[in-house]
Amino acid sequence: MASSVPGPRPLPESRYDLSTYWGRIRHCAEISDPSMLLTTSKDLERARDVIRAYRNNEIETPTPEFWKAKKELDSTVHPDTGETVLLPFRMSCCVLSNLVVTAGMLTPGLGTAGTVFWQWANQSLNVAVNSANANKSHRITTTQLVTNYSAAVVASCGVAMGLNGLVPKLTNISANTRLILGRLVPFAAVVSAGIVNVFLMRGNEIRKGIAVSDENGEVIGNSKKAALIAVGETALSRIINTTPIMVIPPLVLVKLQKGMLKGKSMGIQTLVNIGVIAVTSFAVLPAALGVFPQRQSIHVNRLEPEFHRAKDKDGKPIETVYFNRGI
């Protein structure tokens, strides 16, 4: 991210108003723009020069060139290390990286081996993306990573296999309803694993609390209640992010297989399936990512008692504090 470039002057968080849902949608659309995958090392060096000039007051106000440079760095470079994130694991590659895995999970008629393989592949990709983009100031241990990865794989495979065995036994519903429920099994598996993943990965935050600060960015302490809100909203955001991509395409495919795809080869059906997933992903991902603001505000009365009488550096009472929700 652009924040990896040092300098005394703070950077604007976005060119859009992140206090509004529409502003967050537009911001997320920029971060996940796949055209940023064409950014070269020369482009990144030029972008760093522009950001460096702004942070050292050589550029007075943000210009179109500044916003382009910030976009290139935000979608390509790790904010803590300043190193270029491996291409498949960048936010700008999010849709493309997940496309094959999602298409695999949503393939109709997967057997046991196919179901287990694609759920494993999805969780492996999730771990790789999370590790590549993790906050490097709080490193996760190898033991924690293995535990988190194993639990997510077990959860996703367990739910998928369990529901695949349960749905055919639901004889009191119509065949069409059973078909639709069967197509939604991957969604249930991915959601379950996502929730397990979030609470395991961020368990230390709930136990120890996360930093909360005043409006000037001065940290006033760690709050477990703020951490619970942050982790809970992140878990909910995983469900929101997953729902349209894992629900809309299989339902559309069921409809198409009864119409224009009826009697078509598996190859054609697979191509159409991938196309529907791609269109859905590009269309809804920014809207899903923007549901919750990254920087949250909360009244001190909703936190632990020690924050109720908090004061800023000038001795004025603090009523609202802020914290980073995380992703």
DOTI-188591 format. One line per 8 residues: number of its first residue (from 1); for each residue x, y, z of C-alpha. Coordinates in Angstrom, 2 decimals. Layout:
N
NUM> X Y Z | ...
REM end
This chain:
327
1> 0.00 0.00 0.00 | 0.94 3.65 -0.35 | 1.27 3.83 3.45 | 4.50 1.81 3.14 | 6.20 4.90 1.68 | 7.65 6.91 4.61 | 7.09 10.61 5.17 | 5.89 13.10 7.82
9> 2.65 14.02 6.08 | -0.32 11.63 6.47 | -1.99 10.22 3.37 | -5.71 10.62 2.67 | -7.36 7.26 3.20 | -9.31 7.38 -0.05 | -10.52 9.76 -2.71 | -14.05 8.72 -1.74
17> -16.12 9.37 1.38 | -15.71 6.15 3.36 | -18.41 7.18 5.84 | -20.98 6.38 3.12 | -21.78 2.97 1.66 | -21.48 4.24 -1.92 | -18.06 5.72 -1.14 | -16.88 2.38 0.26
25> -18.18 0.53 -2.81 | -16.20 2.81 -5.11 | -13.10 2.47 -2.92 | -13.33 -1.35 -2.89 | -13.85 -1.39 -6.65 | -10.54 0.45 -7.05 | -8.62 -1.86 -4.72 | -9.94 -4.97 -6.50
33> -9.50 -3.58 -10.04 | -7.88 -6.42 -12.08 | -6.25 -3.94 -14.47 | -3.77 -3.25 -11.65 | -2.25 -6.68 -12.39 | -0.58 -5.01 -15.38 | 1.39 -2.70 -13.05 | 5.12 -3.08 -13.71
41> 8.10 -2.57 -11.39 | 8.79 0.73 -13.18 | 5.20 1.82 -12.55 | 5.63 1.04 -8.85 | 8.87 3.03 -8.62 | 7.21 6.00 -10.29 | 4.21 5.63 -7.94 | 6.53 5.60 -4.90
49> 8.18 8.79 -6.12 | 4.79 10.53 -6.40 | 3.65 9.38 -2.96 | 7.03 10.30 -1.45 | 6.74 13.79 -2.91 | 3.27 14.22 -1.41 | 4.31 12.94 2.02 | 7.21 15.40 2.05
57> 4.98 18.33 1.01 | 6.49 18.62 -2.48 | 2.96 18.15 -3.85 | 0.45 20.41 -2.11 | -2.86 18.72 -2.94 | -3.83 15.29 -4.33 | -3.75 15.25 -8.13 | -4.99 12.63 -10.64
65> -1.40 11.40 -10.83 | -1.32 11.06 -7.02 | -4.54 9.03 -6.94 | -3.30 6.75 -9.72 | -0.03 6.18 -7.84 | -1.89 5.44 -4.59 | -4.19 2.99 -6.36 | -1.23 1.12 -7.89
73> 0.52 0.80 -4.54 | -2.63 -0.01 -2.54 | -3.51 -2.90 -4.84 | 0.01 -4.30 -5.26 | 2.29 -3.59 -2.27 | 2.15 -4.84 1.32 | 1.50 -1.91 3.73 | 3.97 -3.10 6.40
81> 6.91 -4.40 4.39 | 6.61 -2.32 1.21 | 7.26 -5.50 -0.78 | 5.24 -6.49 -3.83 | 2.63 -9.12 -2.93 | 2.83 -12.30 -5.02 | 0.49 -11.78 -7.98 | -2.15 -14.52 -7.33
89> -2.66 -13.27 -3.76 | -3.18 -9.54 -4.42 | -6.57 -7.92 -3.87 | -6.54 -6.95 -7.57 | -6.37 -10.67 -8.40 | -9.06 -11.67 -5.92 | -11.78 -12.48 -8.45 | -9.47 -14.22 -10.91
97> -7.73 -16.31 -8.23 | -11.04 -17.47 -6.80 | -12.71 -18.05 -10.16 | -11.36 -21.55 -10.85 | -11.78 -22.70 -7.24 | -15.34 -21.35 -7.02 | -16.26 -22.94 -10.35 | -14.84 -26.23 -9.08
105> -16.85 -26.13 -5.86 | -20.04 -25.25 -7.76 | -19.65 -27.98 -10.39 | -22.83 -30.11 -10.34 | -22.54 -33.80 -9.49 | -19.23 -33.75 -7.63 | -18.47 -37.01 -5.90 | -16.80 -37.40 -2.52
113> -13.27 -37.00 -3.89 | -14.23 -33.93 -5.94 | -16.01 -32.28 -3.02 | -13.08 -32.83 -0.66 | -10.53 -31.66 -3.25 | -12.25 -28.38 -4.08 | -13.01 -27.53 -0.45 | -9.35 -28.19 0.37
121> -8.25 -26.07 -2.60 | -10.47 -23.19 -1.47 | -9.15 -23.20 2.09 | -5.56 -23.47 0.82 | -6.10 -20.38 -1.32 | -7.67 -18.54 1.64 | -4.67 -19.32 3.86 | -2.25 -18.18 1.15
129> -4.10 -14.89 0.61 | -4.44 -14.24 4.35 | -0.75 -14.99 4.95 | 0.42 -12.81 2.05 | -1.65 -9.84 3.24 | -1.45 -10.34 7.01 | -0.48 -7.58 9.44 | 3.25 -8.18 9.91
137> 3.36 -6.36 13.24 | 1.52 -9.31 14.84 | 2.92 -12.43 13.25 | 0.97 -15.64 13.53 | 2.99 -18.66 14.64 | 3.37 -21.75 12.48 | 1.36 -23.73 15.02 | -1.50 -21.22 14.88
145> -1.42 -21.20 11.09 | -1.52 -25.01 10.86 | -4.30 -25.18 13.47 | -6.35 -22.55 11.65 | -5.81 -24.18 8.26 | -6.67 -27.68 9.53 | -9.80 -26.51 11.34 | -11.05 -24.63 8.26
153> -10.47 -27.65 6.00 | -12.18 -30.02 8.46 | -15.12 -27.62 8.88 | -15.66 -27.08 5.15 | -15.25 -30.76 4.19 | -17.33 -31.92 7.16 | -20.25 -29.62 6.37 | -20.09 -30.37 2.63
161> -20.00 -34.14 3.09 | -22.64 -34.06 5.81 | -25.08 -32.00 3.76 | -24.37 -33.99 0.58 | -25.44 -37.07 2.51 | -28.45 -35.38 4.13 | -30.09 -33.62 1.16 | -30.95 -36.82 -0.82
169> -32.71 -38.17 2.28 | -35.14 -35.24 2.36 | -37.97 -37.16 0.67 | -40.75 -34.88 1.93 | -39.72 -32.04 -0.41 | -39.92 -31.76 -4.20 | -37.15 -32.97 -6.48 | -36.53 -29.39 -7.65
177> -36.11 -28.17 -4.05 | -33.67 -31.01 -3.36 | -31.74 -30.03 -6.49 | -31.48 -26.39 -5.36 | -30.47 -27.37 -1.82 | -27.80 -29.68 -3.23 | -26.36 -26.85 -5.31 | -26.16 -24.63 -2.19
185> -24.12 -27.14 -0.15 | -20.76 -25.49 -1.13 | -22.09 -22.16 0.16 | -22.85 -23.65 3.59 | -19.43 -25.30 3.70 | -17.51 -22.14 2.77 | -19.45 -19.98 5.24 | -18.84 -22.43 8.08
193> -15.12 -22.60 7.35 | -14.91 -18.82 7.00 | -16.40 -18.24 10.45 | -14.09 -20.84 12.01 | -11.14 -19.22 10.22 | -11.89 -15.70 11.49 | -12.38 -16.62 15.14 | -9.32 -18.86 15.25
201> -7.06 -16.45 13.38 | -8.11 -13.47 15.50 | -8.67 -15.18 18.84 | -5.79 -13.28 20.43 | -7.55 -10.00 19.68 | -10.64 -11.10 21.59 | -8.57 -12.30 24.53 | -6.20 -9.30 24.69
209> -8.21 -6.51 23.07 | -7.43 -4.21 20.14 | -6.14 -0.64 20.15 | -8.70 2.15 20.24 | -7.76 5.77 19.58 | -9.21 9.26 19.74 | -10.05 11.36 16.69 | -6.40 12.48 16.47
217> -5.16 8.92 16.22 | -3.74 8.80 19.75 | -4.10 5.29 21.18 | -5.82 5.36 24.57 | -5.85 1.64 25.35 | -6.87 -1.89 24.28 | -10.51 -2.93 24.37 | -11.84 -6.50 24.36
225> -15.35 -5.26 23.60 | -14.12 -3.39 20.53 | -12.26 -6.55 19.49 | -15.42 -8.64 19.77 | -17.27 -6.16 17.54 | -14.41 -6.08 15.04 | -14.10 -9.87 14.81 | -17.86 -10.40 14.78
233> -18.36 -7.92 11.94 | -15.49 -9.50 10.03 | -17.10 -12.93 10.37 | -20.41 -11.48 9.19 | -18.67 -9.75 6.29 | -17.29 -13.14 5.18 | -20.86 -14.43 4.94 | -21.97 -11.33 3.04
241> -19.00 -11.57 0.67 | -19.59 -15.28 0.04 | -23.38 -15.27 -0.34 | -23.89 -13.68 -3.78 | -20.95 -15.50 -5.38 | -21.86 -18.92 -3.97 | -25.66 -18.58 -4.25 | -26.50 -16.65 -7.43
249> -24.48 -18.71 -9.99 | -25.79 -22.18 -8.96 | -29.38 -20.92 -8.98 | -28.87 -19.30 -12.40 | -27.27 -22.51 -13.71 | -30.22 -24.61 -12.52 | -32.52 -22.32 -14.51 | -30.29 -22.39 -17.60
257> -29.97 -26.18 -17.52 | -33.74 -26.41 -17.83 | -33.70 -24.00 -20.77 | -30.93 -22.96 -23.17 | -28.36 -25.41 -21.74 | -30.63 -28.45 -21.81 | -28.89 -31.23 -23.70 | -25.65 -29.25 -24.08
265> -22.26 -30.85 -23.45 | -20.57 -30.66 -20.04 | -17.85 -28.47 -21.59 | -20.36 -25.81 -22.67 | -22.13 -25.95 -19.32 | -18.82 -25.51 -17.50 | -17.90 -22.47 -19.61 | -21.29 -20.89 -18.95
273> -20.92 -21.66 -15.23 | -17.50 -19.95 -15.12 | -18.89 -16.97 -17.04 | -21.82 -16.53 -14.63 | -19.47 -16.77 -11.62 | -17.09 -14.20 -13.15 | -19.85 -11.71 -13.94 | -21.39 -12.13 -10.48
281> -18.02 -11.75 -8.75 | -17.02 -8.56 -10.56 | -20.50 -7.07 -10.09 | -21.11 -7.78 -6.41 | -17.66 -8.02 -4.76 | -17.19 -4.25 -4.14 | -20.76 -3.98 -2.82 | -20.18 -6.86 -0.42
289> -16.76 -5.63 0.73 | -18.10 -2.15 1.43 | -20.88 -3.14 3.85 | -18.81 -2.38 6.97 | -16.37 0.55 7.22 | -12.73 -0.40 7.80 | -12.30 2.33 10.43 | -15.07 2.02 12.98
297> -16.26 4.52 15.57 | -17.93 3.68 18.89 | -19.11 5.64 21.95 | -16.92 5.06 24.99 | -19.96 4.03 27.08 | -20.17 0.84 25.00 | -16.64 -0.14 26.03 | -15.06 -1.18 29.32
305> -15.51 1.16 32.34 | -11.90 2.42 32.15 | -12.73 4.18 28.86 | -15.80 6.01 30.18 | -13.76 8.87 31.65 | -10.97 8.89 29.08 | -9.47 12.26 28.13 | -7.35 13.40 25.20
313> -3.90 14.98 25.45 | -5.50 18.39 26.05 | -7.54 17.06 28.97 | -10.87 17.12 27.14 | -13.30 14.19 27.70 | -13.38 11.66 24.89 | -16.85 10.55 23.80 | -16.06 8.60 20.63
321> -13.12 6.32 19.91 | -11.99 4.60 16.71 | -10.56 1.21 15.82 | -9.48 -0.73 12.74 | -11.94 -3.56 12.02 | -9.51 -5.60 9.93 | -10.41 -7.86 7.02
REM end
